[in-house]
Amino acid sequence: MEFNVNNLEWTREPENYVVEKDQITITTKPGTDLWQRTYYGFQNDNAPVLQMRTTEKYFSFVVKTEFASKRRFDQCGIVMYLDSENWLKASIEYENSDYQRLGSVVTNHGYSDWATTDIPASVKSMWYRLSRRESDYCIECSEDGTTFKQMRICHMWEGAEEIRFGIYACSPEESSFEAVFSGMELMECKWLAHK
């Protein structure tokens, strides 16, 4: 398997971005986000998403993120966006000058959840790995691109057939920052069958 930027398609193309063979840069726009219903009582589905399609049932996708986030909820990371009510994402969301939240959101049939752990605000780079085993998915993170730690395992109710996956970046509040994605790689599934 090979990751080729020519196979990527935008869902909501941002105003400012650069797509190169080995690096993609997105400048976020204020008021952009991905969230559905749960707890906050609002729906926001306007973040730019850049993805490729596949019917491959078993694979892993890796990407490195580097970011100059500075305002609450600024975020960039890995995504599998099927439609407005069915998607997952993993990212670091800036909170304040002391800490930010490394976490993931899974949205099934129009309801989002959010699982997080607090990390220092000084962290400005993170690797993610998304793995698929049919309609089940594993999200992992890594500080060095070598040793990955599990963030979550989930089931996507609409994720059994063709899917789209890739990257996203957004700024839910009045903010804008530059997100840089590199090291993008497709490979055999690194999430091994449970024995």
N, C-alpha and C positions, 0 to 999 in steps of 0.2 A: 504494500500500500504506500501511496505517496501523497503528501499534502501539496496541493497546487493552488496558488492564489487565484489562478484563472477560473477555478471551479466555484469561487465564492459568489454569493448573491446577497444583496442588501435587502433587509426588511427595515424600512425607514432609513434612507441614506442621510448621513449627517452633512452639514454644510462644509465642514473642514476635515479633511482626512487625506492620508497618503498611503497607497497600497504599493508595496514593493515586494520583490520575490521573497526576501527573508525578513521583512519587517512591515508592520502595519501601525500607523499612528492615527488616532482619533482624538479630535478636540471636542470635548463635550459642550452641550448647550444647556443653559439653565432650564429647570422645570422638566427634565426628562427622567423617566424611571420605568421599572417593571414591577408591578404589584397588583394583586387582585383581592379585594374585599376584606380579608380577615383582619380583625381587631381595629384597624385605623378607620374603617368605614369608607374608604375611597378606592377607586380603581385608576391606575395609571399605566398606560400601555403605549408609550411613545419613545422608548429608548432605541437608538440605532443598534442593529444587530447584523453581523456579517457572518454568513454560514455557507456550508456546502451540504449537499444532499447525499444520502446513502441508503441502500437497502441491506448493507452488510450487518449481520446480526451479532458479530463478535469482533470488537476492535477497541483500541484505546487512542485517545487524542490528547496530546500534550501541548501546552503553550506557556510561555513566560510573560508575565506582565510587569511593567515598570510604570510608575505613576507619580504625578506631582499633586495628589489630592490635598485639599486644604479646607474644605467646607463640609459640614455635616452631611452624611450620606453619599458623598462623592464615591464612585465605585467603578471598577472595571474588572472583567474576568472572563470566565468560560460560560458558555450557554448552550442549551438545546431548546430552541424555540419552535414549537410546532404551530401554535396559534395563540391568540390572546388569552385563552383559558387553560392552556396545557404547555408548560415549559419548566425548565429548571435552570438555575444559575449558581455560580460560586464566585465569590469576590471578597475583597477587603473593603468595608465601608468605613470611611473616616468619621470619627465622632467628635474629637476635640484634640487639643495639643498634647494630651496625656495618653490617650488610648484610641484604638479603632477596633472594629469588629470583623474578624475573619469568620466567614460563614457561608451558608448556602440557603437557597429558597427553592422549594418544590411546589409547583402549582398544578393541581389536578382538578379538572372540571370546574375551574373558576375560583378556587380558593387557595391562597398562598400560605405557606408556613415559613418560619425563619429560625434556623439553628445557628448559634454563634458561639465564639469564644473570644475574649478580649486579648488583644496583643498591643505592644507599644506603638505609639503614633509614628515612631521613627522608621518603622518598616515601610519601605517604598518599592519593594519588589517581591513577587511571589510566582511560583510555578503551580500550574493546575494540571490534573490528569482526569479526564472523563473516560470511563470504560463502560462498554455495553455488553450485556449478555441477554439477548432477545429483548424483552420489555423491562428488564431490570438494569439499574445503572449504579455505578460507584463513582463518587467524586473524591479525589485526593488532592493534597497540597504538598509543596516542597519548597524549602528555602534555598536549596542548591541545585535542583533539577535532577538529583540522583536518588535521594532518599525521600520517598513519598509516604505521607501519613493519611490514613482514612479520615475523611470528614463526614461522609454519610453514604448509606446504601438506600436506594428507593425504588419504587415501582412506578412506572408511568402508564396510566390506564390507556392512553392513546399512543404509546410509544412502541408498539409491536411491529409496525410495518416500516415504510420509508420514513426516515427522520431527517431533520436538519440540525446541524450543530456548528459551533464556532465561537465567536467572541462578541463582546458588547462593552459599552462604556456609557455612563450617564451621570448627571448631576441633578438630583431631585430638587435642590433648593437653588437660590440665586448664585450659581457658581459656574465656573468653567475651568477645566484642567486638561492636560495632555496625557493620554494613555498610550503606551507603546507596547506592542505585542511582537514577540520574536520566538525563535526556537520551536516553531509550530511543526508538529510531526504526527503522522498517522502510523500505527503499528499494530501488530498482533495483540490481542486482548491480554493485558497484564493482570487483570482481575481473574484469578484462577477459580475453577469450579470448587465449591465447598465439598470437603470429604469428611 
